[in-house]
Amino acid sequence: MAREITERVDMCDENGRLAENSIGWARQPLFNCNVSGSFLRKKKWNYWCVTSPEFLFSVTISHLDYAAVLFVYALDLQSLSFQEQTAIVPFGFGCKMPEEVNASVKFEGKQMAISFEEKGDSTSIRVHCPHFSEKNHPLVAEVQVERPRGHESINVVVPWSETRFQFTSKQTALPAAGTVHWNGKEYIFNNENAFGCLDFGRGVWPYHSTWNWAQAAGIVNGRSVGLNFGGQWTDGTGQTENGIVVGRKLSKINEDISWEYDNSNYMKPWTLKTTETDQVSLTFQPLFERKAATNAWIIRSAVHQMIGTFNGYIRTNEGEKLMIESLVGWAEDHKASW
């Protein structure tokens, strides 16, 4: 069983190596990500995605040591109209990434201005892309993501070695409200059926990496439910980022998830199941395939992020079974050389 951490801890020692007492998981972001040294290998990002039954909006600030990569994308889940914009800033000038999870971060450039302002119990997301659409129309977003008192999340240090490791904070099913103006329309997020997901990452990575990630959120039997599952990148480490959050309470899943999908046709249904028990049994039906490829300098990545709905069932650690029907989310297959 992976060790649960209940007190604040530094991720690294004074030499920049992984501190042994930080290896494990926590229900709250108790980790200080004091990553240092390891030039060109440090990877830091804050990824936000907000979903409702009608709309998906995502924005990321990342720093890869030798470049900052910023991207914004939007998907109308009814018409499947989609747009994405990416900016790469050599050496990450103007992009400073904090060590703490719940800390503000922003970036301002010609292509986009992004702000994640932390207010203690919420995050204010503001984005302005002056020439976002093919017709050079702007995208303007103002979204407030709430962090209800006692809402638990998945916070894990994954150890590949003393010099290669990653901390991830996956915060799912956070109520969100606000607006996104895009493509001549105003999309409104209502905190009764719209949810934000934070993927916060800090670590020291090998050059070649592969991973799966799935996330979904919605209302099930009057309670908020969030799902988060990973694969490949945690294999053999003794840690997972798998868990479900039901009504603010986390059921951490320490066993692996079996992922089955056709990488020659990602639009076919996927299946996700726990490998040792029947705690998770889900089918994912893609609605849209987001292909994102980067081939710039020494950064190469290929992402197949499938956006769609989950069906099946999950069980909490207390044994409660919840039937999942058309829960909006995504499942992805990602390969990176970075």
N, C-alpha and C positions, 0 to 999 in steps of 0.2 A: 504494500500500500504506500502510495506517495505521502510524504509528510505534510501535515497541515501547519502552516505558519500563522501565528496569532499576534506577533509583536513586530514592530517596525524593524527593518533590517537593511543594511547596505548590500547591494548586489556584488560589489567587487572589493578586493582588498587594496592596500596602498600601492601595490604593483600592477593594478589593473587586471589581475586574475580573478576568476570566479570564486567568491567566498562560499565555502562549503555549507555554512549555516543558512545561506539564502536559497538553497535548492529545495524546492517544494512548491506548494500552492497555498493560496489564501482566498478568503471570501471578500476581502477588501484590498485595494492597492496599497499594501504596506511596504512596498519595495522602493528604496532609493536607487535609481539607476545611474550610479556614479561610474559609468563606462568611460575609460580613458585609454590612451595609447592605441596600439593596434591600427596604425595608419592604413587607410583604404579599406579596412575590414569592418569598421563600425557602421551599423545601419540603425537609423532612427526614423520613426514615422508616427503620425497621428492620422488615422483614417476614420472618417465619419460617413455613415450611410443612414438615411432616413427613408422609411417606407410607409406607405399606406396602401389600401386596396387599389388605388388608382394611379399611384405615382411613386417613383424611386429617384432619390437625389443623393449624390455622393461627392465628397470633396476630401482631398488628401494633401498634407504637407509632409514631405519626407526628405531626409538628408542621408546620402550614401557615402559620406566622407569626401568624395571627390566631385560631387554634384548634388544639387537639390532637385528633386522631381516633384512637381505640383500637378495635380490633375483634378478635373471636375467633370462629372457626367450626369445626365438626366435621362430618364426613360418614362414615357407615358405608357402605363400598363394596359390601357384600353386600345390605343391606336398603334402601340409599339414604336412610336416615333422616338428616336434616340439621337443624342449628340454628346460628344466628348471633346475636351480640350486639354492639352498637356503642355507644360512649360518645363524646360530643363535649364538650370542655372549652374554653369561651371563653378566648382569649388563651393557652391552653396552660399554665395555672398548674399547677405541680408536675411539668412534663414538660421535662426538659433532655436535649438530644440532643448526644452527643459528636462531635468532629471526626474521630476515628479510627474505622476500620471495626471493628477488634477491641477495642472498649471497651464496658464495661457500661452498661446503661441500664435504668431501671425506672419504673413508674408505680403509684401507689396511689390508688384512688378507691372510692366506695361500690359502684359496679357491678362493678368488677374490679380486681384487683391483678396486675401483670405484672412479671416480672423476667427480664432477659437478663444473666446473670452470666458475664463472660469469664474464662477460667482459662488462657489461653495456648494450650493445645492442644485446647480444647473450650469449648462454650457450654452453660451450665445454664439451661434454660428452665423457669420456674415460673409457673403461672397459677392464680388462684382467682377464679371468678365465682360468688358465693353464690346468685344467682337466675338461672341460665342457661336452664333449660328452661321450657316453657310451664307446667309444674307447679311452678315455682320451685325445682326441684332444682339443686344446685350442679354446677359443672364444676371439677375439680381436675386439674391436669396437672403432672407432673415428668418432664422429658425432658432427656437429656444428648446433645448433638450433638458428635461427635468431629471434630477437624480434623487428620487424619493428617499426619505430617511429609512435606513435599514435595508435598502435594496442591495442585494449581494451580486457579486460578479466573479468571473474566472480570472485569477491572477496566478501565473505560473512561471517559474524559472526552469528552462529546459537546458540541461547540461550535455553538450557534445564532448567537451573536454574543459580543462582549466582555462584554455585560451579561446575557445569557441563556445558561445552560449547565447541564449536569448531569453529576455523577459517579455511576456505578452500579457496585456490586460484586455480581456474581451468583456465589454459591458453591453448587455443585450436587454431588449424590452424596456427601454427608457422612454417614457411618454414625451412626445414632441409636438410642438405647435408652431405655426408660422407660415410664411409664404415663399414661393419661388416663382419669379416672373421669367418666363422662357417661351420662345417661339410664339409670341403674341398672346399667350395665355397666362392666367394667374392660377397657380396650383396652391391649394390651401391644405396645410396639415392641421388636423384636429387631434388633441392629445387623448381623445377617447379611442381612436383607431389608428394613430400614427405613432411609430416608434423609431427611436434612434439607436444605432449600434456604434460603439467605439472600438476600434482595433488600435491599441497603443503598443508599439514595439520598440525595444531598445536592446541592442546586443552586438556581438562580434560574430560574423558569419563566415563560413567557407565561401569560396568563389562560386561554386556550382551548388544550387539548391533546388529542391522540388517540394511541393506541398499541395495538399487538399485543404479546403476550408468551406464549411457550410454554416449558415446562420439564418434564422427566421424568427419572426415575432408576430404576435397577435393576441386576440382574446379567445380563450377557451373556457366555456362554462362560467363566464363572468369574471375570470381572472386573467391577468396578463401572463403570457407564456413566452419565454425566449429559449431558443436552441442554439448551441454552439458546438461544432464538431470539427476536428482536424485529423490529418493523416499524413503519412510519409515523413514529415520533417521531425516528428517526435519519436519515430521508431527506434527502439533500443535504448532510450534514455531513462526509462522508468517513470516518465512524466507524460501527461496528456493535457490537451486543452478542451477536453470533452466535458459537457455539463448542460443541465437544463435549469432554467430559473422559472419557478411557478409562484406567482404572487409574491415576488421579491425574494423568495428563498431559493438558494442554490442547492441542487443535488449534483455534487461533483461525481463524475464518472471516471474511474481510474483505469478502466479497461479500454482497449483499442476499439475503434470503429472499423468495420469492414466496408469498403467502398467498392461498388460495382457499377461500372459505366462503360460505354463504348467510345473510346477515344478516336474512332474513325467517324463517329456520328454522335456528337455530344447532345443533340436534341432528343435522343432516345431517353426513356426514363432511367433514372439512377436509383440504386437501393443503398441504404445506409443502415447497418445493423451492428449492435454490440457483438463482440466476438465470443464472449464467454457466457453471457446471460441473455435474457429477452428484454432487457431494459429499454432498448431502442429498436424499433422496427419501422422504418419509414421508406416511402417511395417519393422521389422528387421528380416532378414533371416540369421540364424546362418550357418556358414561353418565349425566351429571347436569349440569343447568344451574343454576349459582349466579347469581342476579340480585341485584345490590346497587345500590341507588339512594340517593343522598343529595341532599336539597334543603333545605339549612339555611343561612339567611342568604345569604352570597355563595359558599357551597360547593355546587356541583352536580356530580354525577357519575353515570354509568350504566355499570355493568360487567356484561358477560356472560362469566363465567368458566366455561368448559366443562371438566369433570373427566372424564377417560376414559383411553384407552390409545393408544399410538403403535405403528404397524407400518410396515415398509419397510426402508430401509438407510441407513447413513451411511458415510463414508470419513474416516479420519484424514488428517492432512497428510502422513503417510508413505505413504499409499495403501492402507492396510489397510481392507478392506470388512467391516462388521459388519451382520449381519441383525438387525433389531429386531422383537421379537414381544411384544405386549401389555405394553409399558413404561408404567407408571402415571405420569400427569402431568396437565397442563392446557394449555389454549390459551384466550386471552381477547381480547376486543374491548372497549376502554375509551375512553370520552369523558369529559373533565372540564373544568369551568369552575371554577377555584379560585385 
